Amino acid sequence: MKPNEILQDMQAKVSDLLKQSPAKDIERNVKSLLNQGFNRLDLVTREEFDIQAQVLARTREKLEALEKRVAELEGERHAQD
């Protein structure tokens, strides 16, 4: 056998052993438990968080513009009185 074939054969055997080992089952169970825990926490993804942060920033800008406009209108009204 060529060295490359030997390495591939060893890799395949190790991979088969790992698939059949209890460690793989433990890993699967831990991942499942973590996913269930995260789902209960009602977390959002980073992308969803960033989108909401952008929406909030735009809303804040609009609010500031409206507050400025209201102050201008109130100033005009007091000037007329």
Secondary structure, DSSP 4 states (H G I P E B T S, - for coil): --HHHHHHHHHHHHHHHHHHSHHHHHHHHHHHHHHHHHHHTT---HHHHHHHHHHHHHHHHHHHHHHHHHHHHHHHHHHH-
